[in-house]
Every structure is written in C-alpha cells, then in structure tokens.
Amino acid sequence: MFIKICGITNEDDALLSVALGADALGFVFAPSPRQVTMQKVYDITRRLPPGILTVGVFRDEHPRRVIEMVHEAGLKGAQLHGHETPDDVVEVSRSVRWVIKAVTAGSVDARNANQFATDIVLLDAPHPGAGKVFDWSLAGELAAGPRILLAGGLTSENVSDAIGHVRPWGVDVSSGVESEPGKKDARKLRAFIAAAREATPEQFRGSDDMPYDWADDE
C-alpha cells in the first residue's frame, strides 16, 4: 500500500513520517493553512532519503510555474489539485516525471480520469483538506486505468474500511494525522500507517505494490 503524508510544513514532521514508513510526502503551495514556501521545502527535501517521493501540491497554477516551482524546491513530483485540463497535465509531465492529477469523487473529471496524462489519480472529497469523508461508492464511477490514490477525511480509524470499499493502490492523508493544522501527531501517524499497511488489498501486496523507483531519477 502506497502511503502519502500530505501537508508537511516542517523538517521534523517530514523525517518522522519517513521514519514511520511513509512512501511520499506532500508540500502544499496552494492557498491553505499548510501552505509552505519553495525555500522551506528545498531545505526539507535535501535532508530526505532518495527513495521518498516528494510532491508539490498546486491548484490552478500555470503549468510553466508548476514546473519552475517543482525544480526550485527540489521536488520529484507535482500534484495538480484544481481545474487543470489534460493539456495542462501533459505540459507539466514533459518536465516533471511524477504527476498526480486530483479529481473530485462523482465529478466529470473523475469519470474521465483516464484522459489525463498520468497513471496516478488522487480521488478526493469536494472540499480538499477539510477532513470530510465522501461516499466511497462514488469511486465506482472513476474511469478504469489509472492507479487510485484515495484521500478525503482518512484516519487510522476509517482507513481500513476505506481501503476495503475502494481497493485503492494508495492512500493520502493530511488532517487525519495532525494535532493541529500543519503539525503532525506521532501517534496518529504511526497508527495510520500501520492500519493502511495491514489493509493492503491482495493485488497490491508483494512486487506489484511499489512499481516505481522514486530514486531512479536522482
């Protein structure tokens, strides 16, 4: 089970998340209580092991600006969390190796998710970062093809049920492992990662669980 901890705002939380077994970290550049600067992110990413996928989260940013910020912050990937078109995703993908396109459950974009130029699609609630769970049955409307990264109000208490219903390739969490906005809680992080790993669907166990080498473009 691929696990991404999003909304990282400081080095301590980044290193803790990695130590507890996270596969990816997300840094929010879009307006948010968890928004961080490029310099702050660069200072954090240079301290992380090469096998960790580091992702900048953007919303309706111009593709050229996304590319520029990803490179200046020392990141490996971009998560496009707005109204980006397939052409926008293609443009970013030309210069950023790992691109995640976020779509809202039940939306037209979700039903057409296979038209975006990426095989990783984040399925989220209508209000990202609000800690609200959406109707997981809506995952059935997602176009077949992309790997599903499930988000939206996940916690250690509900992630097992969420995985059982949706059977995603990975899960993404932010507020569900925080003591306050922008500050991660060690106990919540540990419990979430353990619960997600335990609930990994059979088809993602073993060699197929992690088909990418995040370090191979270093």
Secondary structure as the mmCIF struct_conf table of DSSP 4:
data_model
#
loop_
_struct_conf.conf_type_id
_struct_conf.id
_struct_conf.beg_label_comp_id
_struct_conf.beg_label_asym_id
_struct_conf.beg_label_seq_id
_struct_conf.end_label_comp_id
_struct_conf.end_label_asym_id
_struct_conf.end_label_seq_id
STRN STRN1 PHE A 2 ILE A 5
BEND BEND1 ASN A 10 ASN A 10
HELX_RH_AL_P HELX_RH_AL_P1 GLU A 11 ALA A 19
TURN_TY1_P TURN_TY1_P1 LEU A 20 GLY A 21
BEND BEND2 ASP A 23 ASP A 23
STRN STRN2 ALA A 24 VAL A 28
BEND BEND3 ALA A 30 SER A 32
TURN_TY1_P TURN_TY1_P2 PRO A 33 ARG A 34
STRN STRN3 GLN A 35 GLN A 35
HELX_RH_AL_P HELX_RH_AL_P2 MET A 38 THR A 45
TURN_TY1_P TURN_TY1_P3 ARG A 46 ARG A 47
BEND BEND4 LEU A 48 LEU A 48
TURN_TY1_P TURN_TY1_P4 PRO A 50 GLY A 51
BEND BEND5 ILE A 52 ILE A 52
STRN STRN4 LEU A 53 PHE A 58
BEND BEND6 ARG A 59 ASP A 60
HELX_RH_AL_P HELX_RH_AL_P3 PRO A 63 GLU A 72
TURN_TY1_P TURN_TY1_P5 ALA A 73 GLY A 74
BEND BEND7 LYS A 76 LYS A 76
STRN STRN5 GLY A 77 LEU A 80
BEND BEND8 GLY A 82 HIS A 83
HELX_RH_AL_P HELX_RH_AL_P4 PRO A 86 SER A 93
TURN_TY1_P TURN_TY1_P6 ARG A 94 SER A 95
BEND BEND9 ARG A 97 ARG A 97
STRN STRN6 TRP A 98 THR A 104
TURN_TY1_P TURN_TY1_P7 ALA A 105 GLY A 106
BEND BEND10 SER A 107 SER A 107
HELX_RH_AL_P HELX_RH_AL_P5 VAL A 108 ARG A 111
TURN_TY1_P TURN_TY1_P8 ASN A 112 ASN A 112
HELX_RH_3T_P HELX_RH_3T_P1 ALA A 113 GLN A 115
BEND BEND11 PHE A 116 ALA A 117
BEND BEND12 ASP A 119 ASP A 119
STRN STRN7 ILE A 120 ASP A 124
BEND BEND13 PRO A 126 HIS A 127
TURN_TY1_P TURN_TY1_P9 PRO A 128 GLY A 129
BEND BEND14 ALA A 130 ALA A 130
HELX_RH_3T_P HELX_RH_3T_P2 TRP A 136 GLU A 141
BEND BEND15 LEU A 142 LEU A 142
HELX_LH_PP_P HELX_LH_PP_P1 ALA A 143 ALA A 143
BEND BEND16 ALA A 144 PRO A 146
STRN STRN8 ARG A 147 LEU A 150
BEND BEND17 GLY A 152 GLY A 153
TURN_TY1_P TURN_TY1_P10 SER A 156 ASN A 158
HELX_RH_AL_P HELX_RH_AL_P6 VAL A 159 VAL A 166
BEND BEND18 TRP A 169 TRP A 169
STRN STRN9 GLY A 170 VAL A 173
BEND BEND19 SER A 174 SER A 174
HELX_RH_3T_P HELX_RH_3T_P3 SER A 175 VAL A 177
STRN STRN10 GLU A 178 GLU A 180
TURN_TY1_P TURN_TY1_P11 PRO A 181 GLY A 182
STRN STRN11 LYS A 183 LYS A 184
HELX_RH_AL_P HELX_RH_AL_P7 ALA A 186 GLU A 198
TURN_TY1_P TURN_TY1_P12 ALA A 199 ALA A 199
HELX_RH_3T_P HELX_RH_3T_P4 GLU A 202 PHE A 204
BEND BEND20 ARG A 205 ARG A 205
HELX_RH_3T_P HELX_RH_3T_P5 GLY A 206 ASP A 208
BEND BEND21 ASP A 209 ASP A 209
TURN_TY1_P TURN_TY1_P13 TRP A 214 ASP A 217
#
